[in-house]
């Protein structure tokens, strides 16, 4: 883990890039199916400068289901996934984002943190590389575990088109 790590989410490419002490790593992600957007209720992925506000889920097994940033006690299985096809699954790890640009992605009706925008794991059954989320940045569970171990609260994150 290093304070020098930086994250960049490219909405057009559906990629997240980590630049850190160990080098550069690139991951496929899935951002909002509604495109970019900062306003409350937009469902869009907010653009601009952010930071990781909190890292949630350290040590949780892959597939751990979270609701309200708390583990539910469930581990996602194919049967559970099939039983709740419309559920917005937040799995494995959560990197809770906070905007740093007042009026753009912080405070008022454009506040990333109050919108509960995360980088988080998603079901393996869900595709990444195409926009499908409800505003968050979804990753494969193995990838979000790897990323989680390489960042810390305060890590800068830029989301751009």
PyMOL CGO cylinders between C-alpha atoms (Angstrom):
from pymol import cmd
from pymol.cgo import CYLINDER

trace = [
    CYLINDER, 0.00, 0.00, 0.00, 1.33, 3.42, -0.86, 0.3, 1, 1, 1, 1, 1, 1,
    CYLINDER, 1.33, 3.42, -0.86, 0.13, 6.99, -0.48, 0.3, 1, 1, 1, 1, 1, 1,
    CYLINDER, 0.13, 6.99, -0.48, 1.60, 7.64, -3.94, 0.3, 1, 1, 1, 1, 1, 1,
    CYLINDER, 1.60, 7.64, -3.94, -1.03, 5.47, -5.65, 0.3, 1, 1, 1, 1, 1, 1,
    CYLINDER, -1.03, 5.47, -5.65, -3.44, 7.21, -8.05, 0.3, 1, 1, 1, 1, 1, 1,
    CYLINDER, -3.44, 7.21, -8.05, -6.52, 5.89, -9.78, 0.3, 1, 1, 1, 1, 1, 1,
    CYLINDER, -6.52, 5.89, -9.78, -7.98, 7.00, -13.11, 0.3, 1, 1, 1, 1, 1, 1,
    CYLINDER, -7.98, 7.00, -13.11, -11.33, 5.77, -14.40, 0.3, 1, 1, 1, 1, 1, 1,
    CYLINDER, -11.33, 5.77, -14.40, -11.84, 6.19, -18.16, 0.3, 1, 1, 1, 1, 1, 1,
    CYLINDER, -11.84, 6.19, -18.16, -15.58, 6.12, -18.90, 0.3, 1, 1, 1, 1, 1, 1,
    CYLINDER, -15.58, 6.12, -18.90, -15.13, 5.82, -22.66, 0.3, 1, 1, 1, 1, 1, 1,
    CYLINDER, -15.13, 5.82, -22.66, -12.79, 2.83, -22.38, 0.3, 1, 1, 1, 1, 1, 1,
    CYLINDER, -12.79, 2.83, -22.38, -14.50, 1.32, -19.32, 0.3, 1, 1, 1, 1, 1, 1,
    CYLINDER, -14.50, 1.32, -19.32, -11.11, 0.96, -17.65, 0.3, 1, 1, 1, 1, 1, 1,
    CYLINDER, -11.11, 0.96, -17.65, -9.57, 1.78, -14.30, 0.3, 1, 1, 1, 1, 1, 1,
    CYLINDER, -9.57, 1.78, -14.30, -5.83, 2.45, -14.18, 0.3, 1, 1, 1, 1, 1, 1,
    CYLINDER, -5.83, 2.45, -14.18, -3.79, 2.27, -10.99, 0.3, 1, 1, 1, 1, 1, 1,
    CYLINDER, -3.79, 2.27, -10.99, -0.46, 4.09, -11.00, 0.3, 1, 1, 1, 1, 1, 1,
    CYLINDER, -0.46, 4.09, -11.00, 1.48, 3.13, -7.89, 0.3, 1, 1, 1, 1, 1, 1,
    CYLINDER, 1.48, 3.13, -7.89, 4.85, 2.27, -6.47, 0.3, 1, 1, 1, 1, 1, 1,
    CYLINDER, 4.85, 2.27, -6.47, 4.54, -1.25, -7.93, 0.3, 1, 1, 1, 1, 1, 1,
    CYLINDER, 4.54, -1.25, -7.93, 3.89, 0.13, -11.43, 0.3, 1, 1, 1, 1, 1, 1,
    CYLINDER, 3.89, 0.13, -11.43, 0.75, 0.52, -13.52, 0.3, 1, 1, 1, 1, 1, 1,
    CYLINDER, 0.75, 0.52, -13.52, -2.16, -1.89, -13.55, 0.3, 1, 1, 1, 1, 1, 1,
    CYLINDER, -2.16, -1.89, -13.55, -5.25, -1.66, -15.74, 0.3, 1, 1, 1, 1, 1, 1,
    CYLINDER, -5.25, -1.66, -15.74, -8.63, -3.25, -14.99, 0.3, 1, 1, 1, 1, 1, 1,
    CYLINDER, -8.63, -3.25, -14.99, -11.87, -3.54, -16.96, 0.3, 1, 1, 1, 1, 1, 1,
    CYLINDER, -11.87, -3.54, -16.96, -14.79, -1.91, -15.19, 0.3, 1, 1, 1, 1, 1, 1,
    CYLINDER, -14.79, -1.91, -15.19, -18.46, -1.21, -15.70, 0.3, 1, 1, 1, 1, 1, 1,
    CYLINDER, -18.46, -1.21, -15.70, -19.68, 2.32, -15.05, 0.3, 1, 1, 1, 1, 1, 1,
    CYLINDER, -19.68, 2.32, -15.05, -23.20, 3.74, -15.26, 0.3, 1, 1, 1, 1, 1, 1,
    CYLINDER, -23.20, 3.74, -15.26, -25.58, 2.59, -17.98, 0.3, 1, 1, 1, 1, 1, 1,
    CYLINDER, -25.58, 2.59, -17.98, -26.91, 6.20, -17.81, 0.3, 1, 1, 1, 1, 1, 1,
    CYLINDER, -26.91, 6.20, -17.81, -23.52, 7.66, -18.73, 0.3, 1, 1, 1, 1, 1, 1,
    CYLINDER, -23.52, 7.66, -18.73, -21.73, 10.39, -16.83, 0.3, 1, 1, 1, 1, 1, 1,
    CYLINDER, -21.73, 10.39, -16.83, -23.63, 12.53, -14.34, 0.3, 1, 1, 1, 1, 1, 1,
    CYLINDER, -23.63, 12.53, -14.34, -23.07, 14.24, -11.05, 0.3, 1, 1, 1, 1, 1, 1,
    CYLINDER, -23.07, 14.24, -11.05, -26.60, 15.22, -9.93, 0.3, 1, 1, 1, 1, 1, 1,
    CYLINDER, -26.60, 15.22, -9.93, -28.49, 13.33, -7.24, 0.3, 1, 1, 1, 1, 1, 1,
    CYLINDER, -28.49, 13.33, -7.24, -30.94, 10.98, -8.92, 0.3, 1, 1, 1, 1, 1, 1,
    CYLINDER, -30.94, 10.98, -8.92, -29.12, 11.01, -12.28, 0.3, 1, 1, 1, 1, 1, 1,
    CYLINDER, -29.12, 11.01, -12.28, -27.83, 7.46, -11.93, 0.3, 1, 1, 1, 1, 1, 1,
    CYLINDER, -27.83, 7.46, -11.93, -24.69, 8.66, -13.71, 0.3, 1, 1, 1, 1, 1, 1,
    CYLINDER, -24.69, 8.66, -13.71, -21.08, 8.07, -12.80, 0.3, 1, 1, 1, 1, 1, 1,
    CYLINDER, -21.08, 8.07, -12.80, -19.70, 11.36, -11.45, 0.3, 1, 1, 1, 1, 1, 1,
    CYLINDER, -19.70, 11.36, -11.45, -16.73, 12.94, -13.22, 0.3, 1, 1, 1, 1, 1, 1,
    CYLINDER, -16.73, 12.94, -13.22, -13.83, 14.89, -11.86, 0.3, 1, 1, 1, 1, 1, 1,
    CYLINDER, -13.83, 14.89, -11.86, -11.37, 14.65, -8.99, 0.3, 1, 1, 1, 1, 1, 1,
    CYLINDER, -11.37, 14.65, -8.99, -12.25, 12.39, -6.09, 0.3, 1, 1, 1, 1, 1, 1,
    CYLINDER, -12.25, 12.39, -6.09, -10.52, 10.56, -3.30, 0.3, 1, 1, 1, 1, 1, 1,
    CYLINDER, -10.52, 10.56, -3.30, -11.10, 7.23, -1.61, 0.3, 1, 1, 1, 1, 1, 1,
    CYLINDER, -11.10, 7.23, -1.61, -13.02, 8.19, 1.54, 0.3, 1, 1, 1, 1, 1, 1,
    CYLINDER, -13.02, 8.19, 1.54, -13.13, 4.71, 3.07, 0.3, 1, 1, 1, 1, 1, 1,
    CYLINDER, -13.13, 4.71, 3.07, -11.98, 1.16, 2.33, 0.3, 1, 1, 1, 1, 1, 1,
    CYLINDER, -11.98, 1.16, 2.33, -14.62, -1.34, 3.47, 0.3, 1, 1, 1, 1, 1, 1,
    CYLINDER, -14.62, -1.34, 3.47, -14.55, -5.13, 3.58, 0.3, 1, 1, 1, 1, 1, 1,
    CYLINDER, -14.55, -5.13, 3.58, -10.95, -6.01, 4.41, 0.3, 1, 1, 1, 1, 1, 1,
    CYLINDER, -10.95, -6.01, 4.41, -10.65, -9.78, 4.78, 0.3, 1, 1, 1, 1, 1, 1,
    CYLINDER, -10.65, -9.78, 4.78, -14.21, -10.53, 3.67, 0.3, 1, 1, 1, 1, 1, 1,
    CYLINDER, -14.21, -10.53, 3.67, -14.53, -13.64, 1.50, 0.3, 1, 1, 1, 1, 1, 1,
    CYLINDER, -14.53, -13.64, 1.50, -14.98, -13.07, -2.24, 0.3, 1, 1, 1, 1, 1, 1,
    CYLINDER, -14.98, -13.07, -2.24, -18.66, -12.70, -3.04, 0.3, 1, 1, 1, 1, 1, 1,
    CYLINDER, -18.66, -12.70, -3.04, -19.58, -11.19, 0.35, 0.3, 1, 1, 1, 1, 1, 1,
    CYLINDER, -19.58, -11.19, 0.35, -22.81, -9.22, -0.13, 0.3, 1, 1, 1, 1, 1, 1,
    CYLINDER, -22.81, -9.22, -0.13, -22.96, -5.67, 1.26, 0.3, 1, 1, 1, 1, 1, 1,
    CYLINDER, -22.96, -5.67, 1.26, -26.01, -3.49, 1.88, 0.3, 1, 1, 1, 1, 1, 1,
    CYLINDER, -26.01, -3.49, 1.88, -25.51, -0.04, 3.34, 0.3, 1, 1, 1, 1, 1, 1,
    CYLINDER, -25.51, -0.04, 3.34, -21.75, -0.76, 3.50, 0.3, 1, 1, 1, 1, 1, 1,
    CYLINDER, -21.75, -0.76, 3.50, -22.37, -3.64, 5.91, 0.3, 1, 1, 1, 1, 1, 1,
    CYLINDER, -22.37, -3.64, 5.91, -22.00, -7.36, 5.13, 0.3, 1, 1, 1, 1, 1, 1,
    CYLINDER, -22.00, -7.36, 5.13, -25.40, -9.08, 5.09, 0.3, 1, 1, 1, 1, 1, 1,
    CYLINDER, -25.40, -9.08, 5.09, -23.99, -12.50, 6.00, 0.3, 1, 1, 1, 1, 1, 1,
    CYLINDER, -23.99, -12.50, 6.00, -24.67, -13.71, 2.45, 0.3, 1, 1, 1, 1, 1, 1,
    CYLINDER, -24.67, -13.71, 2.45, -22.07, -14.97, 0.00, 0.3, 1, 1, 1, 1, 1, 1,
    CYLINDER, -22.07, -14.97, 0.00, -23.24, -14.72, -3.59, 0.3, 1, 1, 1, 1, 1, 1,
    CYLINDER, -23.24, -14.72, -3.59, -23.94, -18.10, -5.18, 0.3, 1, 1, 1, 1, 1, 1,
    CYLINDER, -23.94, -18.10, -5.18, -25.41, -18.86, -8.60, 0.3, 1, 1, 1, 1, 1, 1,
    CYLINDER, -25.41, -18.86, -8.60, -28.69, -19.82, -6.88, 0.3, 1, 1, 1, 1, 1, 1,
    CYLINDER, -28.69, -19.82, -6.88, -28.88, -16.52, -4.95, 0.3, 1, 1, 1, 1, 1, 1,
    CYLINDER, -28.88, -16.52, -4.95, -28.01, -14.57, -8.10, 0.3, 1, 1, 1, 1, 1, 1,
    CYLINDER, -28.01, -14.57, -8.10, -30.76, -16.36, -10.05, 0.3, 1, 1, 1, 1, 1, 1,
    CYLINDER, -30.76, -16.36, -10.05, -33.30, -15.81, -7.26, 0.3, 1, 1, 1, 1, 1, 1,
    CYLINDER, -33.30, -15.81, -7.26, -32.79, -12.02, -7.28, 0.3, 1, 1, 1, 1, 1, 1,
    CYLINDER, -32.79, -12.02, -7.28, -32.02, -11.02, -10.89, 0.3, 1, 1, 1, 1, 1, 1,
    CYLINDER, -32.02, -11.02, -10.89, -32.80, -7.31, -10.47, 0.3, 1, 1, 1, 1, 1, 1,
    CYLINDER, -32.80, -7.31, -10.47, -30.71, -6.75, -7.34, 0.3, 1, 1, 1, 1, 1, 1,
    CYLINDER, -30.71, -6.75, -7.34, -27.87, -4.22, -7.53, 0.3, 1, 1, 1, 1, 1, 1,
    CYLINDER, -27.87, -4.22, -7.53, -25.13, -6.44, -6.09, 0.3, 1, 1, 1, 1, 1, 1,
    CYLINDER, -25.13, -6.44, -6.09, -22.35, -4.76, -4.10, 0.3, 1, 1, 1, 1, 1, 1,
    CYLINDER, -22.35, -4.76, -4.10, -19.79, -7.46, -3.41, 0.3, 1, 1, 1, 1, 1, 1,
    CYLINDER, -19.79, -7.46, -3.41, -16.44, -8.30, -1.83, 0.3, 1, 1, 1, 1, 1, 1,
    CYLINDER, -16.44, -8.30, -1.83, -14.87, -4.85, -1.23, 0.3, 1, 1, 1, 1, 1, 1,
    CYLINDER, -14.87, -4.85, -1.23, -16.00, -1.21, -1.29, 0.3, 1, 1, 1, 1, 1, 1,
    CYLINDER, -16.00, -1.21, -1.29, -13.89, 1.86, -2.01, 0.3, 1, 1, 1, 1, 1, 1,
    CYLINDER, -13.89, 1.86, -2.01, -16.27, 4.71, -1.09, 0.3, 1, 1, 1, 1, 1, 1,
    CYLINDER, -16.27, 4.71, -1.09, -15.55, 7.82, -3.15, 0.3, 1, 1, 1, 1, 1, 1,
    CYLINDER, -15.55, 7.82, -3.15, -15.81, 11.47, -2.17, 0.3, 1, 1, 1, 1, 1, 1,
    CYLINDER, -15.81, 11.47, -2.17, -15.69, 14.34, -4.64, 0.3, 1, 1, 1, 1, 1, 1,
    CYLINDER, -15.69, 14.34, -4.64, -13.14, 17.09, -4.11, 0.3, 1, 1, 1, 1, 1, 1,
    CYLINDER, -13.14, 17.09, -4.11, -14.59, 19.76, -6.43, 0.3, 1, 1, 1, 1, 1, 1,
    CYLINDER, -14.59, 19.76, -6.43, -17.29, 21.88, -4.72, 0.3, 1, 1, 1, 1, 1, 1,
    CYLINDER, -17.29, 21.88, -4.72, -20.20, 22.50, -7.09, 0.3, 1, 1, 1, 1, 1, 1,
    CYLINDER, -20.20, 22.50, -7.09, -19.08, 19.75, -9.47, 0.3, 1, 1, 1, 1, 1, 1,
    CYLINDER, -19.08, 19.75, -9.47, -18.98, 16.54, -7.39, 0.3, 1, 1, 1, 1, 1, 1,
    CYLINDER, -18.98, 16.54, -7.39, -18.98, 17.76, -3.80, 0.3, 1, 1, 1, 1, 1, 1,
    CYLINDER, -18.98, 17.76, -3.80, -21.71, 19.36, -1.67, 0.3, 1, 1, 1, 1, 1, 1,
    CYLINDER, -21.71, 19.36, -1.67, -25.27, 20.31, -2.60, 0.3, 1, 1, 1, 1, 1, 1,
    CYLINDER, -25.27, 20.31, -2.60, -27.06, 18.20, -5.19, 0.3, 1, 1, 1, 1, 1, 1,
    CYLINDER, -27.06, 18.20, -5.19, -23.83, 16.92, -6.79, 0.3, 1, 1, 1, 1, 1, 1,
    CYLINDER, -23.83, 16.92, -6.79, -22.20, 15.19, -3.82, 0.3, 1, 1, 1, 1, 1, 1,
    CYLINDER, -22.20, 15.19, -3.82, -20.52, 11.91, -4.79, 0.3, 1, 1, 1, 1, 1, 1,
    CYLINDER, -20.52, 11.91, -4.79, -20.16, 10.72, -1.21, 0.3, 1, 1, 1, 1, 1, 1,
    CYLINDER, -20.16, 10.72, -1.21, -23.82, 11.37, -0.34, 0.3, 1, 1, 1, 1, 1, 1,
    CYLINDER, -23.82, 11.37, -0.34, -24.80, 9.54, -3.54, 0.3, 1, 1, 1, 1, 1, 1,
    CYLINDER, -24.80, 9.54, -3.54, -22.92, 6.50, -2.17, 0.3, 1, 1, 1, 1, 1, 1,
    CYLINDER, -22.92, 6.50, -2.17, -20.73, 6.10, -5.25, 0.3, 1, 1, 1, 1, 1, 1,
    CYLINDER, -20.73, 6.10, -5.25, -18.28, 3.23, -4.82, 0.3, 1, 1, 1, 1, 1, 1,
    CYLINDER, -18.28, 3.23, -4.82, -15.73, 1.16, -6.62, 0.3, 1, 1, 1, 1, 1, 1,
    CYLINDER, -15.73, 1.16, -6.62, -16.95, -2.35, -5.74, 0.3, 1, 1, 1, 1, 1, 1,
    CYLINDER, -16.95, -2.35, -5.74, -17.11, -5.97, -6.79, 0.3, 1, 1, 1, 1, 1, 1,
    CYLINDER, -17.11, -5.97, -6.79, -19.92, -7.36, -8.93, 0.3, 1, 1, 1, 1, 1, 1,
    CYLINDER, -19.92, -7.36, -8.93, -21.21, -10.85, -9.75, 0.3, 1, 1, 1, 1, 1, 1,
    CYLINDER, -21.21, -10.85, -9.75, -19.01, -12.86, -12.09, 0.3, 1, 1, 1, 1, 1, 1,
    CYLINDER, -19.01, -12.86, -12.09, -22.17, -13.38, -14.17, 0.3, 1, 1, 1, 1, 1, 1,
    CYLINDER, -22.17, -13.38, -14.17, -22.30, -9.62, -14.91, 0.3, 1, 1, 1, 1, 1, 1,
    CYLINDER, -22.30, -9.62, -14.91, -20.21, -8.34, -17.81, 0.3, 1, 1, 1, 1, 1, 1,
    CYLINDER, -20.21, -8.34, -17.81, -17.57, -5.68, -17.28, 0.3, 1, 1, 1, 1, 1, 1,
    CYLINDER, -17.57, -5.68, -17.28, -16.17, -3.52, -20.04, 0.3, 1, 1, 1, 1, 1, 1,
    CYLINDER, -16.17, -3.52, -20.04, -19.61, -2.10, -20.88, 0.3, 1, 1, 1, 1, 1, 1,
    CYLINDER, -19.61, -2.10, -20.88, -21.67, 0.50, -18.99, 0.3, 1, 1, 1, 1, 1, 1,
    CYLINDER, -21.67, 0.50, -18.99, -24.21, -1.37, -16.82, 0.3, 1, 1, 1, 1, 1, 1,
    CYLINDER, -24.21, -1.37, -16.82, -24.04, 0.00, -13.28, 0.3, 1, 1, 1, 1, 1, 1,
    CYLINDER, -24.04, 0.00, -13.28, -26.38, 2.30, -11.36, 0.3, 1, 1, 1, 1, 1, 1,
    CYLINDER, -26.38, 2.30, -11.36, -23.63, 4.95, -11.04, 0.3, 1, 1, 1, 1, 1, 1,
    CYLINDER, -23.63, 4.95, -11.04, -20.83, 3.09, -9.29, 0.3, 1, 1, 1, 1, 1, 1,
    CYLINDER, -20.83, 3.09, -9.29, -17.67, 1.62, -10.78, 0.3, 1, 1, 1, 1, 1, 1,
    CYLINDER, -17.67, 1.62, -10.78, -18.06, -2.18, -10.83, 0.3, 1, 1, 1, 1, 1, 1,
    CYLINDER, -18.06, -2.18, -10.83, -15.10, -4.55, -11.00, 0.3, 1, 1, 1, 1, 1, 1,
    CYLINDER, -15.10, -4.55, -11.00, -14.48, -8.29, -11.04, 0.3, 1, 1, 1, 1, 1, 1,
    CYLINDER, -14.48, -8.29, -11.04, -14.16, -9.60, -7.48, 0.3, 1, 1, 1, 1, 1, 1,
    CYLINDER, -14.16, -9.60, -7.48, -10.54, -10.75, -7.89, 0.3, 1, 1, 1, 1, 1, 1,
    CYLINDER, -10.54, -10.75, -7.89, -9.62, -7.36, -9.35, 0.3, 1, 1, 1, 1, 1, 1,
    CYLINDER, -9.62, -7.36, -9.35, -11.28, -5.33, -6.59, 0.3, 1, 1, 1, 1, 1, 1,
    CYLINDER, -11.28, -5.33, -6.59, -9.50, -7.45, -3.96, 0.3, 1, 1, 1, 1, 1, 1,
    CYLINDER, -9.50, -7.45, -3.96, -6.16, -6.74, -5.65, 0.3, 1, 1, 1, 1, 1, 1,
    CYLINDER, -6.16, -6.74, -5.65, -6.92, -3.04, -5.98, 0.3, 1, 1, 1, 1, 1, 1,
    CYLINDER, -6.92, -3.04, -5.98, -8.17, -2.78, -2.38, 0.3, 1, 1, 1, 1, 1, 1,
    CYLINDER, -8.17, -2.78, -2.38, -4.81, -4.05, -1.12, 0.3, 1, 1, 1, 1, 1, 1,
    CYLINDER, -4.81, -4.05, -1.12, -2.93, -1.40, -3.13, 0.3, 1, 1, 1, 1, 1, 1,
    CYLINDER, -2.93, -1.40, -3.13, -4.82, 1.75, -2.07, 0.3, 1, 1, 1, 1, 1, 1,
    CYLINDER, -4.82, 1.75, -2.07, -5.80, 3.47, 1.16, 0.3, 1, 1, 1, 1, 1, 1,
    CYLINDER, -5.80, 3.47, 1.16, -8.15, 6.23, 2.29, 0.3, 1, 1, 1, 1, 1, 1,
    CYLINDER, -8.15, 6.23, 2.29, -7.08, 9.47, 0.67, 0.3, 1, 1, 1, 1, 1, 1,
    CYLINDER, -7.08, 9.47, 0.67, -5.96, 7.86, -2.59, 0.3, 1, 1, 1, 1, 1, 1,
    CYLINDER, -5.96, 7.86, -2.59, -6.75, 10.28, -5.44, 0.3, 1, 1, 1, 1, 1, 1,
    CYLINDER, -6.75, 10.28, -5.44, -9.24, 9.12, -8.08, 0.3, 1, 1, 1, 1, 1, 1,
    CYLINDER, -9.24, 9.12, -8.08, -9.99, 10.94, -11.33, 0.3, 1, 1, 1, 1, 1, 1,
    CYLINDER, -9.99, 10.94, -11.33, -13.06, 9.95, -13.34, 0.3, 1, 1, 1, 1, 1, 1,
    CYLINDER, -13.06, 9.95, -13.34, -13.06, 11.23, -16.92, 0.3, 1, 1, 1, 1, 1, 1,
    CYLINDER, -13.06, 11.23, -16.92, -14.78, 10.70, -20.24, 0.3, 1, 1, 1, 1, 1, 1,
]
cmd.load_cgo(trace, "trace")
